[in-house]
Amino acid sequence: MNDRGYFIIAQNNQEYDYTRMAYALALSIKNTQSTVKNVSIALAGADEHLLTKEQRWIFDEVIEFPWGDDAGADNWKINNKWKYVHCTPYKETVILDADMLFLSDYSHWWDSMSMQSIVATSNVLTYRNEIAQSSYYRKTFISNNLPNIYTAFMYFRKNNELIWEVTKLTQLIMQNWQDFYLKYLDATRPTWLSADVAYALAIKLLDVGSECTTKTLTPTFVHMKTRMQYTDNLVDEDWTKYIPTYFTADCQLKVGNYQQYYPFHYHIKTWLTDDVIKKLEDAFNG
């Protein structure tokens, strides 16, 4: 077992190819990280063919997640995201959403994260590199006093009892999310299963918020949801219509003329063009 690594659960739906996004993310990890470059992926058994031979080589391990596919026919396929700890091949893991890119070396984050058994991102950034203050997407968290966590970048140590306790309760919540939402959340609750809400509710019910979060900006990421960028007046959620981006041949990214340094959660899947992937591939092969 490798000591440390990044781990992605990817499931394609009718609209988007998440395995392609995970491939781009893995390329960006290999291109930028100086010490912790390990990255693996978990897929449903029926989806393994969706990862092409040209994509598979970038991953250290391709794992079939256990106990079948909890997402079934759902189009919003996050139902298996309680299985991270059961799947990861690493002693210390950072789980990532597929629709992200790494732009700098974050290897030094691992030592500070390893001081806790779980570290969920608590503060995210705008593309201007400011802490995002908008509460637009966090009404459920505020109204129900949930820990303000983002599971798109979350660290855990596998050999610690706390992650197993959080995982067991998160599994129950995800498999019975409507009942749990109705019992424990007020009218601001979402009408769909949310990984952030499920993990946050589990952490709250176990009363371990201080053990699973940090007040620092390690870790963090740029979250490109439109209203995170202080654009509450914009109705359209597609930020790419308003904010230009420049991805250079050496894989540097500017968004609205702001240089990006932190993990970039682009959110709008169409932002990841074939040209961006080609530049990532060229950087790796160069």
Backbone as CSV, one residue per row, in Angstrom:
resi,resn,N_x,N_y,N_z,CA_x,CA_y,CA_z,C_x,C_y,C_z
1,MET,0.846,-1.197,0.000,0.000,0.000,0.000,0.881,1.246,0.000
2,ASN,0.623,2.180,-0.907,1.325,3.447,-0.908,0.894,4.276,0.293
3,ASP,1.782,5.111,0.773,1.477,5.891,1.955,0.456,6.991,1.682
4,ARG,0.662,7.735,0.579,-0.175,8.896,0.309,-0.585,8.941,-1.157
5,GLY,-1.806,9.426,-1.413,-2.237,9.559,-2.795,-3.584,10.230,-2.917
6,TYR,-3.874,10.638,-4.136,-5.154,11.256,-4.481,-6.091,10.199,-5.053
7,PHE,-7.385,10.391,-4.801,-8.348,9.356,-5.162,-9.636,9.992,-5.671
8,ILE,-10.136,9.442,-6.779,-11.317,9.988,-7.453,-12.323,8.876,-7.682
9,ILE,-13.574,9.128,-7.353,-14.673,8.269,-7.812,-15.320,8.968,-9.005
10,ALA,-15.402,8.282,-10.120,-15.932,8.895,-11.343,-17.016,8.013,-11.940
11,GLN,-18.167,8.616,-12.194,-19.251,7.921,-12.884,-19.848,8.830,-13.932
12,ASN,-19.822,8.369,-15.162,-20.420,9.144,-16.238,-21.940,9.142,-16.126
13,ASN,-22.564,10.212,-16.628,-24.017,10.230,-16.728,-24.409,10.546,-18.161
14,GLN,-25.655,10.854,-18.388,-26.135,11.071,-19.744,-25.543,12.321,-20.384
15,GLU,-25.055,13.249,-19.549,-24.544,14.510,-20.073,-23.032,14.590,-20.131
16,TYR,-22.349,14.032,-19.125,-20.937,14.345,-18.965,-20.066,13.103,-18.794
17,ASP,-18.835,13.221,-19.325,-17.838,12.158,-19.255,-16.889,12.462,-18.102
18,TYR,-17.203,11.935,-16.929,-16.392,12.211,-15.740,-15.065,11.468,-15.771
19,THR,-14.986,10.358,-16.478,-13.707,9.663,-16.588,-12.702,10.516,-17.374
20,ARG,-13.182,11.229,-18.367,-12.324,12.152,-19.127,-11.827,13.280,-18.227
21,MET,-12.714,13.800,-17.379,-12.306,14.851,-16.442,-11.279,14.310,-15.451
22,ALA,-11.512,13.100,-14.952,-10.577,12.498,-14.001,-9.211,12.287,-14.649
23,TYR,-9.196,11.917,-15.919,-7.941,11.761,-16.661,-7.189,13.084,-16.724
24,ALA,-7.887,14.174,-17.036,-7.252,15.492,-17.088,-6.722,15.887,-15.719
25,LEU,-7.500,15.634,-14.672,-7.057,15.935,-13.315,-5.809,15.137,-12.969
26,ALA,-5.804,13.856,-13.296,-4.635,13.020,-13.003,-3.391,13.531,-13.742
27,LEU,-3.557,13.937,-14.989,-2.434,14.525,-15.722,-1.900,15.748,-14.997
28,SER,-2.811,16.606,-14.535,-2.382,17.836,-13.867,-1.677,17.529,-12.553
29,ILE,-2.095,16.472,-11.856,-1.417,16.061,-10.631,0.002,15.579,-10.943
30,LYS,0.134,14.714,-11.942,1.455,14.203,-12.311,2.375,15.335,-12.775
31,ASN,1.800,16.345,-13.425,2.598,17.445,-13.966,3.116,18.395,-12.892
32,THR,2.384,18.537,-11.784,2.672,19.625,-10.855,3.235,19.202,-9.505
33,GLN,2.967,17.984,-9.061,3.329,17.610,-7.692,4.758,17.080,-7.616
34,SER,5.495,17.547,-6.609,6.908,17.176,-6.494,7.117,15.882,-5.721
35,THR,6.251,15.586,-4.759,6.453,14.378,-3.950,5.259,13.435,-4.030
36,VAL,4.073,13.903,-3.696,2.897,13.029,-3.713,2.232,13.130,-5.084
37,LYS,2.562,12.170,-5.952,2.027,12.149,-7.316,1.085,10.983,-7.553
38,ASN,0.888,10.151,-6.548,0.022,8.990,-6.717,-1.418,9.439,-6.926
39,VAL,-2.092,8.817,-7.884,-3.505,9.103,-8.109,-4.176,7.845,-8.639
40,SER,-5.314,7.496,-8.040,-6.070,6.310,-8.444,-7.523,6.699,-8.651
41,ILE,-8.261,5.799,-9.276,-9.655,6.074,-9.619,-10.495,4.842,-9.300
42,ALA,-11.737,5.086,-8.878,-12.695,4.002,-8.664,-13.872,4.193,-9.611
43,LEU,-14.308,3.077,-10.198,-15.411,3.072,-11.155,-16.380,1.960,-10.797
44,ALA,-17.608,2.104,-11.256,-18.535,0.982,-11.186,-18.047,-0.101,-12.140
45,GLY,-18.259,-1.358,-11.771,-17.786,-2.456,-12.602,-18.271,-2.368,-14.033
46,ALA,-19.505,-1.942,-14.211,-20.073,-1.846,-15.554,-19.493,-0.689,-16.350
47,ASP,-18.751,0.205,-15.680,-18.244,1.406,-16.346,-16.768,1.328,-16.688
48,GLU,-16.113,0.212,-16.369,-14.661,0.163,-16.560,-14.265,0.357,-18.017
49,HIS,-15.134,-0.037,-18.941,-14.816,0.121,-20.360,-14.828,1.582,-20.785
50,LEU,-15.439,2.468,-19.961,-15.517,3.880,-20.308,-14.166,4.577,-20.159
51,LEU,-13.277,3.982,-19.390,-11.918,4.505,-19.262,-11.089,3.878,-20.373
52,THR,-10.710,4.668,-21.339,-10.008,4.141,-22.501,-8.583,3.738,-22.154
53,LYS,-7.987,2.955,-23.035,-6.604,2.534,-22.833,-5.686,3.745,-22.785
54,GLU,-5.998,4.771,-23.565,-5.195,5.987,-23.594,-5.300,6.770,-22.294
55,GLN,-6.396,6.566,-21.537,-6.583,7.261,-20.261,-6.104,6.437,-19.073
56,ARG,-6.230,5.123,-19.167,-5.996,4.246,-18.027,-4.562,4.323,-17.502
57,TRP,-3.605,4.531,-18.373,-2.198,4.458,-17.996,-1.810,5.507,-16.955
58,ILE,-2.533,6.622,-16.874,-2.153,7.705,-15.970,-2.440,7.350,-14.515
59,PHE,-3.342,6.394,-14.283,-3.750,6.061,-12.921,-2.900,4.920,-12.362
60,ASP,-2.500,5.073,-11.108,-1.720,4.022,-10.464,-2.558,2.771,-10.264
61,GLU,-3.819,2.966,-9.887,-4.730,1.835,-9.749,-6.113,2.231,-10.243
62,VAL,-6.779,1.296,-10.912,-8.180,1.451,-11.314,-8.967,0.415,-10.528
63,ILE,-9.878,0.875,-9.690,-10.534,0.029,-8.697,-12.031,-0.013,-8.954
64,GLU,-12.594,-1.186,-8.844,-14.053,-1.313,-8.917,-14.610,-1.133,-7.513
65,PHE,-15.516,-0.144,-7.337,-16.003,0.020,-5.974,-16.963,-1.101,-5.606
66,PRO,-16.954,-1.460,-4.309,-17.620,-2.691,-3.867,-19.120,-2.536,-3.689
67,TRP,-19.787,-3.688,-3.540,-21.206,-3.767,-3.199,-22.117,-3.146,-4.252
68,GLY,-21.709,-3.268,-5.497,-22.561,-2.796,-6.570,-22.566,-1.287,-6.706
69,ASP,-23.506,-0.822,-7.518,-23.597,0.592,-7.845,-24.818,1.190,-7.159
70,ASP,-24.604,1.947,-6.090,-25.714,2.548,-5.357,-26.449,3.597,-6.176
71,ALA,-25.789,4.149,-7.205,-26.423,5.208,-8.002,-27.502,4.659,-8.924
72,GLY,-27.353,3.407,-9.343,-28.349,2.798,-10.214,-28.604,3.626,-11.458
73,ALA,-29.878,3.935,-11.690,-30.269,4.692,-12.879,-30.260,6.199,-12.640
74,ASP,-29.896,6.636,-11.429,-29.864,8.075,-11.151,-28.890,8.768,-12.091
75,ASN,-29.263,9.961,-12.537,-28.378,10.720,-13.408,-27.335,11.497,-12.608
76,TRP,-27.682,11.889,-11.388,-26.753,12.599,-10.501,-26.057,11.550,-9.639
77,LYS,-24.917,11.049,-10.103,-24.332,9.823,-9.570,-23.290,10.124,-8.492
78,ILE,-23.770,10.415,-7.286,-22.847,10.618,-6.173,-23.105,9.617,-5.052
79,ASN,-24.014,8.687,-5.273,-24.477,7.782,-4.208,-23.390,6.877,-3.662
80,ASN,-22.305,6.685,-4.416,-21.221,5.800,-3.976,-20.105,6.531,-3.233
81,LYS,-20.279,7.811,-2.964,-19.188,8.597,-2.401,-18.959,8.370,-0.911
82,TRP,-19.709,7.451,-0.311,-19.364,7.021,1.047,-18.331,5.895,1.022
83,LYS,-17.996,5.399,-0.154,-17.135,4.226,-0.278,-15.647,4.549,-0.382
84,TYR,-15.290,5.824,-0.301,-13.882,6.198,-0.466,-12.943,5.386,0.419
85,VAL,-13.263,5.312,1.702,-12.345,4.661,2.636,-12.237,3.162,2.360
86,HIS,-13.283,2.574,1.778,-13.270,1.151,1.448,-12.452,0.870,0.184
87,CYS,-12.280,1.879,-0.654,-11.644,1.679,-1.961,-10.198,2.136,-2.027
88,THR,-9.866,3.181,-1.304,-8.554,3.799,-1.505,-7.405,2.830,-1.264
89,PRO,-6.396,2.864,-2.112,-5.224,2.018,-1.900,-4.167,2.684,-1.023
90,TYR,-4.477,3.871,-0.489,-3.477,4.645,0.237,-3.761,4.672,1.741
91,LYS,-2.702,4.802,2.534,-2.856,4.980,3.967,-3.400,6.369,4.289
92,GLU,-2.940,7.357,3.519,-3.445,8.718,3.640,-3.975,9.132,2.276
93,THR,-5.200,9.641,2.262,-5.899,9.888,1.001,-6.441,11.303,0.957
94,VAL,-6.344,11.936,-0.195,-7.119,13.137,-0.495,-8.105,12.772,-1.580
95,ILE,-9.394,12.889,-1.263,-10.416,12.631,-2.273,-10.673,13.924,-3.041
96,LEU,-10.935,13.769,-4.335,-11.118,14.911,-5.217,-12.337,14.710,-6.099
97,ASP,-13.039,15.801,-6.387,-14.033,15.764,-7.452,-13.308,15.714,-8.789
98,ALA,-13.924,15.074,-9.755,-13.253,14.880,-11.049,-13.065,16.185,-11.806
99,ASP,-13.989,17.137,-11.644,-13.957,18.352,-12.461,-13.072,19.428,-11.816
100,MET,-11.808,19.064,-11.643,-10.805,19.946,-11.063,-9.510,19.820,-11.847
101,LEU,-8.622,20.801,-11.676,-7.250,20.719,-12.175,-6.301,21.227,-11.102
102,PHE,-5.111,20.617,-11.016,-4.045,21.105,-10.149,-3.154,22.038,-10.970
103,LEU,-2.763,23.156,-10.371,-2.015,24.179,-11.098,-0.683,24.527,-10.457
104,SER,-0.453,24.059,-9.233,0.791,24.303,-8.515,1.118,23.063,-7.692
105,ASP,2.238,23.115,-7.000,2.665,22.003,-6.152,2.096,22.186,-4.750
106,TYR,1.228,21.255,-4.333,0.621,21.317,-2.995,1.166,20.219,-2.086
107,SER,2.302,19.658,-2.440,2.842,18.540,-1.673,3.063,18.899,-0.202
108,HIS,3.399,20.165,0.051,3.667,20.582,1.431,2.402,20.605,2.285
109,TRP,1.225,20.522,1.685,-0.015,20.488,2.459,-0.152,19.190,3.252
110,TRP,0.449,18.117,2.748,0.203,16.806,3.347,0.641,16.734,4.801
111,ASP,1.775,17.307,5.134,2.267,17.213,6.511,1.339,17.931,7.483
112,SER,0.807,19.082,7.087,-0.118,19.790,7.976,-1.452,19.064,8.061
113,MET,-1.937,18.507,6.945,-3.203,17.769,6.981,-3.084,16.525,7.850
114,SER,-1.922,15.893,7.839,-1.756,14.627,8.556,-1.775,14.794,10.073
115,MET,-1.826,16.022,10.544,-1.939,16.257,11.981,-3.339,15.940,12.500
116,GLN,-4.311,15.795,11.584,-5.664,15.378,11.937,-5.992,14.099,11.186
117,SER,-6.984,13.351,11.671,-7.380,12.126,10.979,-8.293,12.417,9.792
118,ILE,-9.022,13.520,9.844,-9.861,13.979,8.732,-9.689,15.485,8.613
119,VAL,-9.536,15.972,7.379,-9.541,17.415,7.136,-10.381,17.668,5.892
120,ALA,-11.545,18.247,6.091,-12.378,18.669,4.965,-12.140,20.149,4.709
121,THR,-12.056,20.536,3.454,-11.920,21.944,3.120,-13.070,22.735,3.736
122,SER,-12.731,23.821,4.417,-13.738,24.646,5.083,-13.886,26.024,4.452
123,ASN,-12.857,26.482,3.767,-12.894,27.787,3.093,-12.461,27.606,1.648
124,VAL,-13.264,28.110,0.728,-12.910,28.053,-0.683,-12.695,29.471,-1.202
125,LEU,-12.116,29.567,-2.393,-11.703,30.849,-2.949,-12.478,31.200,-4.204
126,THR,-12.546,32.493,-4.494,-13.006,32.970,-5.790,-11.823,32.942,-6.755
127,TYR,-12.091,33.187,-8.030,-10.993,33.208,-8.983,-10.067,34.402,-8.747
128,ARG,-10.517,35.359,-7.929,-9.665,36.493,-7.563,-8.747,36.150,-6.381
129,ASN,-8.777,34.902,-5.952,-7.967,34.430,-4.822,-8.393,35.045,-3.500
130,GLU,-9.679,35.369,-3.391,-10.265,35.847,-2.146,-11.116,34.730,-1.544
131,ILE,-11.236,34.715,-0.219,-12.113,33.735,0.404,-13.548,34.016,-0.027
132,ALA,-14.222,32.998,-0.546,-15.595,33.163,-1.029,-16.531,33.379,0.156
133,GLN,-17.271,34.473,0.117,-18.154,34.832,1.225,-19.625,34.608,0.909
134,SER,-19.963,34.370,-0.333,-21.370,34.235,-0.710,-22.016,33.044,-0.006
135,SER,-23.203,33.273,0.508,-23.949,32.209,1.186,-25.013,31.588,0.285
136,TYR,-25.001,31.957,-0.986,-26.074,31.551,-1.897,-26.253,30.042,-1.931
137,TYR,-25.162,29.288,-1.996,-25.234,27.833,-2.112,-25.171,27.127,-0.753
138,ARG,-25.145,27.882,0.331,-24.898,27.300,1.648,-26.040,27.572,2.624
139,LYS,-27.214,27.825,2.109,-28.348,28.139,2.987,-28.667,26.988,3.937
140,THR,-28.609,25.756,3.445,-28.859,24.593,4.308,-27.835,24.517,5.422
141,PHE,-26.587,24.808,5.118,-25.513,24.737,6.111,-25.716,25.794,7.193
142,ILE,-26.042,27.003,6.772,-26.209,28.100,7.733,-27.434,27.873,8.602
143,SER,-28.552,27.548,7.974,-29.809,27.414,8.705,-29.788,26.248,9.685
144,ASN,-29.017,25.192,9.365,-28.994,23.990,10.204,-27.701,23.842,11.004
145,ASN,-26.875,24.887,10.958,-25.624,24.885,11.722,-24.769,23.665,11.402
146,LEU,-24.671,23.362,10.114,-23.807,22.266,9.667,-22.378,22.781,9.495
147,PRO,-21.383,21.948,9.727,-20.009,22.373,9.447,-19.854,22.690,7.967
148,ASN,-19.190,23.779,7.674,-19.111,24.289,6.306,-18.029,23.545,5.526
149,ILE,-18.323,22.315,5.142,-17.309,21.486,4.492,-17.571,21.344,2.995
150,TYR,-16.471,21.141,2.288,-16.508,20.875,0.843,-15.751,19.571,0.605
151,THR,-16.457,18.555,0.154,-15.835,17.245,-0.032,-15.086,17.119,-1.356
152,ALA,-15.057,18.190,-2.157,-14.299,18.154,-3.405,-12.808,18.032,-3.150
153,PHE,-12.362,18.392,-1.948,-10.972,18.196,-1.529,-11.020,17.878,-0.042
154,MET,-10.867,16.590,0.291,-10.968,16.162,1.684,-9.924,15.088,1.973
155,TYR,-9.223,15.269,3.060,-8.150,14.359,3.481,-8.645,13.433,4.591
156,PHE,-8.139,12.178,4.576,-8.353,11.310,5.737,-7.230,10.284,5.846
157,ARG,-7.019,9.832,7.079,-6.111,8.723,7.353,-6.937,7.462,7.537
158,LYS,-6.568,6.411,6.820,-7.382,5.205,6.771,-7.322,4.405,8.064
159,ASN,-6.233,4.477,8.793,-6.057,3.645,9.978,-6.553,4.343,11.244
160,ASN,-7.556,5.193,11.098,-8.080,5.937,12.230,-9.563,5.649,12.403
161,GLU,-9.993,5.463,13.626,-11.382,5.084,13.903,-12.378,6.150,13.451
162,LEU,-11.976,7.417,13.509,-12.914,8.494,13.210,-13.436,8.429,11.778
163,ILE,-12.567,8.158,10.805,-13.036,8.124,9.419,-14.027,6.988,9.211
164,TRP,-13.858,5.884,9.934,-14.786,4.768,9.797,-16.142,5.114,10.422
165,GLU,-16.125,5.839,11.529,-17.392,6.252,12.147,-18.134,7.236,11.249
166,VAL,-17.410,8.203,10.708,-18.029,9.170,9.793,-18.555,8.460,8.550
167,THR,-17.782,7.518,8.033,-18.194,6.788,6.829,-19.453,5.970,7.071
168,LYS,-19.521,5.274,8.205,-20.695,4.438,8.498,-21.971,5.281,8.557
169,LEU,-21.876,6.439,9.214,-23.069,7.281,9.314,-23.382,7.935,7.972
170,THR,-22.360,8.331,7.234,-22.593,8.901,5.907,-23.250,7.883,4.988
171,GLN,-22.846,6.625,5.084,-23.501,5.569,4.299,-24.996,5.509,4.613
172,LEU,-25.333,5.511,5.890,-26.749,5.471,6.277,-27.501,6.681,5.737
173,ILE,-26.885,7.825,5.827,-27.539,9.048,5.341,-27.731,8.986,3.833
174,MET,-26.698,8.597,3.104,-26.798,8.558,1.648,-27.821,7.527,1.174
175,GLN,-27.906,6.422,1.869,-28.843,5.373,1.457,-30.272,5.653,1.912
176,ASN,-30.425,6.623,2.817,-31.762,6.985,3.317,-31.878,8.508,3.413
177,TRP,-31.374,9.185,2.401,-31.180,10.629,2.516,-32.481,11.399,2.703
178,GLN,-33.558,10.980,2.082,-34.817,11.714,2.234,-35.321,11.664,3.675
179,ASP,-35.196,10.501,4.321,-35.616,10.369,5.713,-34.730,11.205,6.637
180,PHE,-33.432,11.142,6.422,-32.510,11.913,7.266,-32.710,13.412,7.074
181,TYR,-32.867,13.850,5.824,-33.093,15.276,5.574,-34.359,15.755,6.271
182,LEU,-35.415,14.949,6.172,-36.693,15.339,6.773,-36.584,15.410,8.288
183,LYS,-35.845,14.496,8.888,-35.747,14.437,10.347,-34.809,15.497,10.915
184,TYR,-33.693,15.762,10.233,-32.644,16.577,10.841,-32.445,17.950,10.198
185,LEU,-33.060,18.210,9.052,-32.850,19.485,8.367,-34.173,20.234,8.220
186,ASP,-34.084,21.549,8.235,-35.302,22.347,8.106,-35.672,22.526,6.638
187,ALA,-36.553,23.472,6.369,-37.116,23.623,5.020,-36.090,24.056,3.980
188,THR,-34.893,24.455,4.409,-33.855,24.814,3.449,-33.169,23.589,2.851
189,ARG,-33.538,22.392,3.316,-32.867,21.166,2.855,-32.992,21.021,1.338
190,PRO,-31.960,20.457,0.705,-32.037,20.240,-0.744,-33.017,19.122,-1.083
191,THR,-33.447,19.103,-2.315,-34.379,18.072,-2.793,-33.644,16.980,-3.554
192,TRP,-32.344,16.922,-3.377,-31.506,15.911,-4.014,-30.425,15.495,-3.023
193,LEU,-29.773,14.382,-3.311,-28.683,13.922,-2.467,-27.446,14.766,-2.731
194,SER,-26.887,15.318,-1.684,-25.667,16.120,-1.761,-24.593,15.460,-0.915
195,ALA,-23.419,15.227,-1.497,-22.321,14.638,-0.731,-21.870,15.578,0.378
196,ASP,-21.793,16.879,0.084,-21.391,17.840,1.105,-22.361,17.820,2.281
197,VAL,-23.665,17.819,1.986,-24.667,17.823,3.053,-24.624,16.514,3.831
198,ALA,-24.479,15.389,3.133,-24.465,14.085,3.807,-23.288,13.974,4.768
199,TYR,-22.088,14.307,4.305,-20.923,14.247,5.181,-21.029,15.271,6.308
200,ALA,-21.501,16.474,6.005,-21.626,17.505,7.035,-22.633,17.096,8.103
201,LEU,-23.742,16.491,7.692,-24.741,16.040,8.659,-24.171,14.922,9.530
202,ALA,-23.436,13.999,8.936,-22.811,12.930,9.718,-21.837,13.505,10.735
203,ILE,-21.032,14.460,10.317,-20.053,15.075,11.217,-20.753,15.822,12.338
204,LYS,-21.857,16.498,12.011,-22.609,17.211,13.057,-23.232,16.233,14.053
205,LEU,-23.878,15.184,13.547,-24.549,14.236,14.440,-23.548,13.518,15.348
206,LEU,-22.335,13.314,14.850,-21.292,12.688,15.669,-20.574,13.698,16.566
207,ASP,-20.887,14.977,16.360,-20.287,16.061,17.147,-18.764,16.037,17.061
208,VAL,-18.254,15.955,15.817,-16.804,15.908,15.610,-16.356,16.995,14.634
209,GLY,-17.123,18.081,14.559,-16.802,19.142,13.612,-15.409,19.700,13.782
210,SER,-14.993,19.946,15.016,-13.669,20.522,15.253,-12.554,19.546,14.895
211,GLU,-12.845,18.262,14.884,-11.852,17.248,14.549,-11.732,17.016,13.047
212,CYS,-12.690,17.523,12.274,-12.734,17.229,10.839,-12.542,18.463,9.965
213,THR,-12.405,19.631,10.573,-12.277,20.867,9.815,-11.064,21.640,10.307
214,THR,-10.748,22.701,9.598,-9.637,23.555,9.976,-10.017,24.996,9.671
215,LYS,-9.489,25.917,10.425,-9.747,27.338,10.199,-8.740,27.950,9.234
216,THR,-7.768,27.179,8.819,-6.728,27.682,7.920,-7.150,27.494,6.465
217,LEU,-6.317,27.981,5.561,-6.552,27.795,4.127,-5.780,26.589,3.598
218,THR,-5.551,25.632,4.446,-4.948,24.370,4.013,-5.827,23.231,4.493
219,PRO,-6.508,22.588,3.567,-6.500,22.788,2.113,-7.565,23.797,1.682
220,THR,-7.497,24.154,0.399,-8.519,25.009,-0.194,-8.544,24.752,-1.696
221,PHE,-9.478,25.386,-2.369,-9.507,25.346,-3.833,-10.344,26.510,-4.343
222,VAL,-10.181,26.823,-5.612,-10.997,27.844,-6.264,-12.287,27.189,-6.734
223,HIS,-13.403,27.698,-6.219,-14.712,27.131,-6.537,-15.403,28.074,-7.520
224,MET,-15.605,27.592,-8.765,-16.056,28.473,-9.837,-17.567,28.537,-10.025
225,LYS,-18.349,28.103,-9.046,-19.781,28.365,-9.171,-19.992,29.871,-9.277
226,THR,-20.911,30.278,-10.160,-21.036,31.677,-10.540,-21.188,32.615,-9.354
227,ARG,-22.110,32.311,-8.453,-22.392,33.249,-7.374,-21.341,33.226,-6.269
228,MET,-20.411,32.301,-6.335,-19.252,32.349,-5.450,-18.357,33.543,-5.793
229,GLN,-18.492,34.044,-7.021,-17.583,35.084,-7.508,-18.109,36.495,-7.237
230,TYR,-19.043,36.641,-6.287,-19.677,37.933,-5.996,-20.440,38.466,-7.203
231,THR,-21.168,37.571,-7.849,-21.972,37.953,-9.009,-23.420,37.530,-8.770
232,ASP,-23.964,37.906,-7.618,-25.312,37.500,-7.247,-26.369,37.993,-8.226
233,ASN,-26.028,39.028,-8.986,-26.998,39.574,-9.932,-27.084,38.763,-11.214
234,LEU,-26.170,37.813,-11.409,-26.194,37.005,-12.621,-27.105,35.804,-12.427
235,VAL,-28.011,35.619,-13.349,-28.961,34.514,-13.254,-28.355,33.233,-13.805
236,ASP,-27.580,33.364,-14.880,-27.022,32.197,-15.557,-25.902,31.589,-14.721
237,GLU,-25.971,30.278,-14.497,-24.961,29.595,-13.697,-23.701,29.257,-14.488
238,ASP,-23.689,29.540,-15.784,-22.522,29.237,-16.605,-21.569,30.426,-16.570
239,TRP,-20.608,30.378,-15.657,-19.677,31.494,-15.485,-18.818,31.730,-16.724
240,THR,-18.657,30.706,-17.574,-17.784,30.852,-18.741,-18.330,31.853,-19.751
241,LYS,-19.608,32.199,-19.626,-20.202,33.198,-20.505,-19.764,34.614,-20.153
242,TYR,-19.238,34.791,-18.946,-18.936,36.122,-18.456,-17.457,36.342,-18.161
243,ILE,-16.731,35.263,-17.854,-15.355,35.411,-17.378,-14.421,34.669,-18.335
244,PRO,-13.521,35.365,-19.002,-12.610,34.694,-19.936,-11.511,33.936,-19.200
245,THR,-10.989,32.901,-19.852,-9.881,32.136,-19.293,-8.801,31.949,-20.354
246,TYR,-7.567,31.758,-19.858,-6.428,31.568,-20.737,-5.590,30.432,-20.178
247,PHE,-5.544,29.311,-20.878,-4.760,28.155,-20.457,-3.601,28.019,-21.428
248,THR,-2.395,28.260,-20.926,-1.235,28.371,-21.800,-0.617,27.008,-22.110
249,ALA,0.331,27.016,-23.017,0.996,25.777,-23.423,1.763,25.149,-22.266
250,ASP,2.231,25.958,-21.314,2.925,25.407,-20.147,1.976,25.215,-18.967
251,CYS,0.672,25.152,-19.268,-0.365,24.780,-18.301,-0.523,25.787,-17.163
252,GLN,-0.286,27.040,-17.464,-0.620,28.113,-16.544,-2.028,28.608,-16.874
253,LEU,-2.787,28.959,-15.854,-4.176,29.363,-16.062,-4.413,30.759,-15.508
254,LYS,-4.988,31.606,-16.358,-5.508,32.888,-15.916,-7.021,32.889,-16.101
255,VAL,-7.715,33.394,-15.105,-9.171,33.529,-15.166,-9.484,35.004,-14.941
256,GLY,-10.066,35.639,-15.936,-10.328,37.065,-15.832,-9.081,37.864,-15.503
257,ASN,-7.928,37.458,-16.057,-6.626,38.094,-15.852,-6.032,37.859,-14.461
258,TYR,-6.638,36.975,-13.665,-6.065,36.603,-12.373,-5.351,35.261,-12.513
259,GLN,-4.062,35.235,-12.171,-3.307,33.995,-12.208,-3.860,33.031,-11.164
260,GLN,-4.027,31.759,-11.564,-4.562,30.747,-10.660,-3.434,29.871,-10.127
261,TYR,-3.457,29.645,-8.809,-2.431,28.851,-8.150,-3.003,27.626,-7.439
262,TYR,-4.239,27.729,-6.997,-4.839,26.688,-6.173,-5.602,25.680,-7.036
263,PRO,-5.927,24.504,-6.479,-6.757,23.562,-7.241,-7.978,24.282,-7.799
264,PHE,-8.262,24.036,-9.064,-9.273,24.797,-9.801,-10.483,23.906,-10.068
265,HIS,-11.572,24.185,-9.353,-12.818,23.418,-9.489,-13.692,24.153,-10.503
266,TYR,-13.551,23.768,-11.787,-14.170,24.559,-12.846,-15.675,24.396,-12.917
267,HIS,-16.215,23.326,-12.423,-17.664,23.143,-12.234,-18.442,23.046,-13.549
268,ILE,-18.246,23.975,-14.454,-18.892,23.909,-15.772,-18.079,22.952,-16.627
269,LYS,-18.652,21.787,-16.881,-17.871,20.683,-17.446,-17.327,20.988,-18.835
270,THR,-18.064,21.801,-19.602,-17.635,22.100,-20.967,-16.391,22.981,-21.011
271,TRP,-16.008,23.528,-19.855,-14.770,24.329,-19.833,-13.569,23.459,-20.204
272,LEU,-13.624,22.190,-19.862,-12.495,21.289,-20.147,-12.537,20.883,-21.620
273,THR,-11.839,21.623,-22.436,-11.825,21.365,-23.871,-10.736,20.352,-24.231
274,ASP,-10.815,19.848,-25.444,-9.766,18.952,-25.936,-8.417,19.676,-25.987
275,ASP,-8.444,20.986,-26.225,-7.205,21.758,-26.278,-6.526,21.786,-24.906
276,VAL,-7.309,21.951,-23.840,-6.736,21.928,-22.490,-6.096,20.566,-22.210
277,ILE,-6.799,19.490,-22.558,-6.260,18.144,-22.323,-4.993,17.922,-23.139
278,LYS,-4.972,18.395,-24.383,-3.777,18.243,-25.228,-2.575,18.953,-24.597
279,LYS,-2.795,20.128,-24.036,-1.693,20.850,-23.394,-1.208,20.112,-22.152
280,LEU,-2.120,19.512,-21.405,-1.730,18.708,-20.244,-0.920,17.481,-20.673
281,GLU,-1.350,16.827,-21.749,-0.636,15.661,-22.265,0.741,16.055,-22.770
282,ASP,0.829,17.165,-23.492,2.118,17.615,-24.015,3.082,17.955,-22.879
283,ALA,2.542,18.567,-21.826,3.389,18.913,-20.675,3.920,17.644,-20.005
284,PHE,3.087,16.628,-19.912,3.519,15.376,-19.296,4.587,14.688,-20.158
285,ASN,4.371,14.673,-21.456,5.279,13.972,-22.358,6.526,14.776,-22.685
286,GLY,6.489,16.079,-22.371,7.603,16.941,-22.727,8.764,16.829,-21.784
